[in-house]
Amino acid sequence: MSMLERIVAGFHSSKIDGLAKTFTRLGWTGFWLQLLLGSIPVILMFYVFVFSGSFSGPRNGLPVIEFLSTANLLVLLFTIVWFYRYTGLAKQIANPQTRPTESAVLGTVWTGLVASSLGILFSMLVMLLDVGQLLFYFLSAPQAGIQAIQTTTGGSASWVSAVDLVSLMALLLTLGAEVVTLVLGLWLMFRTTQTADELAKG
């Protein structure tokens, strides 16, 4: 092997190793950030359940909000697992014997990007519906304000409590986790396309 061939082979190997390290680093970063940001909403909702006896608090929410919230948490769980999978993919990329094709790597990253985008969409829909419902309750109340303590026995489904704010806080944290995964996924896509020729060479 000539000196030029050795230099080209070393450059090829360093680019592949760099891609593998990027997948390892961003895979673990995304995994732990999502686990941290995703566990806070679960703890908040558990707190709500312990003190109010239900996840929706005293105000009954729309069924579509509960459906989208559940779907949102399932998507978040999927992206947590998917980012853990990136760390395994990094080991495959680093090993010439098990190195996947460019299309396989891009397909894996695309799946993570689509899941993150769906999670962001679900979070935004839930927040829009929830805030719209809260706005309706505030507009239907006397404009001097809304009572913080329910004093009447009837109409318990039409008043706003701190549980609603806890729910919105949980949604914001979930949305934050999904935005982080989208940014990390886009960076992985960029790095993969940069190294596409090297992956094609094997």
N, C-alpha and C positions, 0 to 999 in steps of 0.2 A: 504494500500500500504506500503510495507516494505521500509526501508531506502535505500536499494540497488536499488529497482525499481524507487524510487524518484530521485536518483543520475543519473540513466540511462536515465530517462525521461528528466531531466534537461540538460544532455549532448546532447541528441537528439534535444531538443528545441534550445539550443545555436548554434548548427551547422546549423540548418535551418535558424535561425535569422541572423547568419553570412553570409549565402548565399544571403539572401534577402538584407542585407545591401550592399554586394558586387555588386549586380545587380543595386541597387539604385545609389551607388557612381559611378560606371563605366558607367552606363546608362547616367547620367547627364554629366559626364566628356566627354564621347564620343559625346554626343549631342552638347554641347557648343563648343568643339574644332572643330568639323566638321562645325558647323555654322560659326565660326570665319574664319577658313581656307578656307571654301567654298565660303564665301561672298567676299573675296578679289579678286578671279578670276572674279567673276561677276562684281565687281566694275571696275576692270581693263579693261574688255571687253566692258563695257558701256562707259568708257573713250575713248577707241579706236573707238567705233561706233560714238560718238559725234564728234570727231575730224577728222575721215576719211570717215564717211558715210557708212562704212560696217565693219563687224566683221573680215574680212580677210585682211584688209588693201590694199595697192596697188598691192600686189602679190596675184594672184589667187592660192588658195590651191587645193589639190586633193579632189574630192568629198568624198572619203572614210575617209579622215581626218575630214571633217565636220560631217559625220555620226558618227564616233567613238567619237568625242568630245561631240556631243549631247547625245549619249548613256552614256558617262562617267558622264556628269552632272546629267542625270536621275538616274544613279546608286548612285551617291553621295546624291541626294535628298532622295532616298529610304533608304540609310543607316542612314541618319539623323533621318528620321521618325522611323526607326527600333530601334535606340538607345533610342529614347523617349519611345518606346514600352517596352523596358527593365525595365524602371522605374515602369510601370504598372504591369509588370510581377513580380517585387519585392514585390509589395503589395499582389499579389495573393499567392506568396510563403510564405509570413509571416503569412497569414491567414489560419488556418487549414481547414476551411470550403471550401475555394476556391483553395487550393493548387493543382497545376497541377502535372501530373505524371512526372517521370524522363525523359521518352521519349519525352514528350511535351516540356519540358524545353530544352533538348538537341537539339530537332528539331528546336526550335526558334533560339538557338545560332548558329546552323549549317547554317541556312538561312542567318544570318548576316555575317558569315564567307565567304560563297559562294559569297554574294554580294560584300563584300570588296575585295575578290580576283579578281572578274570580273572587278571591278573598277581599281585595280592596273594593270591588264592586258590591259584594254583599254587605260589607261594613258601611259603605256610603248609603246604600238603600235603607238599611236598618236605621242609621242615624237620621236620614231625611224623614222617614216615616215616624220615628219616635219624637223628633223635635217638632214635626208638624202636628202630631197629636198633643204634645205639651203646649204648643202655641195656641191650639184650639181651646184647650182648657183655660189658659190664661186670658184669652180674649173673651171667653164666655163668662169670666168672673168679673166682679166689680173692678173698675179700673184703678181703684185705690190700692189694690193688691189682692193677694190670695192668702187665705188663712193657712198657717203652718200646722195647726192642730185641728183635727176634725171634731166638731162639737155636736153635729147632728147624727142621728142613727141611720138615716136614709141616704142613698146616693154615695156609698163609700167608693164606688168605682169611678167617681168623677173628681177626685181631688188628687193633688200632687204631693209627693212626699220626697224625702231624701233618697229613697230607693231609686227614684227616677234619675237622680244625679249620679248615683253609684253605677247605674246601668250605662249611662252615657260615658262615664269615666272608663268603664270596662271596654266599651266599644272603641274609644279613642286609643287605648293601649293596644287593643287587637289590631286596629288600623295601623298603628305605628309599627308593630311587628311585621305586618304584611308589606308596608312600604320598604322596610329594611330588606326583606327578602327579595322584593322586586329589584331594588338597586344592586344587591349582591348578585342576583341572577343575570342582570344585564351586563355586569362586569365579567362574569364567567363567560357569557356569550361572546363578548368582545375579545377576551383572551383566547377563546377556542377558535374563533375565526382568524385571529392573528397567527395561530399555530396550525391552521388547517392543512397547509402544504406539508408540514412536517409529519402530521398524523397520516396523511395520505401515503407518504413514503414508508410508513411503518417504522 
